[in-house]
Amino acid sequence: MSSVKRTGVYLIGALGSIASTVVAGALALKKKLTAPTGMVTCSQIFDGIELIEPADFVFGGCDIRTEADSRDIFERMAPVSPAILMEIKPELDEFHNNIDCGCAGNCGEAIENLVYPAAKEKSLEQEIENMRAALRSFRRKWGLDEVIVVNLASTEPPLELSERHCEIESFQKLIAGNEAAMVRASTLYSYAAIVEGCPYINFTPSNGALLPAILKMAAERGVPVMGNDGKTGETLVKSALAPMFAWRNLEVMSWEGFNILGNMDGRILDHPENRESKIRTKDHVLSKILGYSPHSSVSIGYVPSLEDQKTAWDFIHFRGFLGAKMSLQFIWQGYDSILAAPLVLDLVRFAELAKRRAEAGVMTHLASFFKAPVGVENHALQDQFRMLTDYAGKLRREGRG
């Protein structure tokens, strides 16, 4: 793989369950302790395409919490085999003990209450410069050719967008004027990443990350980006199942979704303003697929004892021939971090490949990985996945990748 460059992965929210599982998974793959089950890039579809190996990733990151929290996370990594954890513990501890201080500006009370006690308020330009310096330091320390930035932080409240978020010049004036209420921490992270030439993945629902001006900057500077909100559970099933009703011309009258989960994600989503961001990305899928809006609701409840487990129960009430009313129910139970981590590894591989190929801007072929894919209106899973397989076919025809 001579053309593949030495690549670092900088995780925002590095002390969280998903980030810890991403690193644990890459370490386990490197030591051949596990198979790449759940990684889309390891399916036969991508055989022969030159993708960087997760075992070769160099990990770094930042968080708003202290390193002490990492021990609690380690103790709660129940889905991971104790035998695997024992083998990778030294490297995982080293990762957790070398985390930069993150930013939580204008992210709401739920997130700001987690901040380092010593954190001080800085101007927007200072925050961005600190982030850029951290990325440069990470690159220098490990002799990296490329750094991929992945946002795995807690969900922020929705950011109400204005015309000033749409153009680069007006957005930069907003930053220079220190108008902190007009941005979230995710905005500053993505801005810093793109200015440093780092491909950026927003795995969170936070809409402040990939603003229109940020997307234009990425395209102009030759930086691949994609988001928003990793599609790992209920919405994954919904985007696969809803097209069936459309194909059979069955009328969906109601689709109700009930979700319960633990871990830090659940704790943050227990706050209404943060939960609203998540519901927005989950709730618009049906109308996009069906072409109409049935009665639907999505509820999210915090159950601490579940820790990293999440359960979704969906009830679908539909009408068929002669007006007969029928129903379908499904229950999805899984580990949040276990479902998300392999997708993060996939996305890093695709982002590195895109940068190596001099692709710029939104990576729409990655739509199937996200609940609210930027630049893509088609939410049917099979159509989104076809975009990815078409991309793989293009690479083969070009003899590149």
Secondary structure, DSSP 8 states (H G I E B T S, - for coil): -TTS--EEEEEETTTSHHHHHHHHHHHHHHTT-S--TT-GGGSGGGTT-----GGG-EEEEEESS-THHHHHHHHT-TTS-HHHHHHHHHHHHHHHTT-EE---TTS-HHHHTTS-TT-----HHHHHHHHHHHHHHHHHHHT-SEEEEEE-----------GGGTSHHHHHHHHHTT-GGG--HHHHHHHHHHHTT--EEE-SS-TTSS-HHHHHHHHHHT-EEEESSB--SHHHHHHHHHHHHHHTT-EEEEEEEEEEE-HHHHHHHTSHHHHHHHHHHHHTHHHHHHSS--EEEEEEEE-GGGTTEEEEEEEEEEE-GGG-EEEEEEEEEEEHHHHHHHHHHHHHHHHHHHHHTT--EE-GGGGGGBSS-TT-----HHHHHHHHHHHHHHHHHHT--
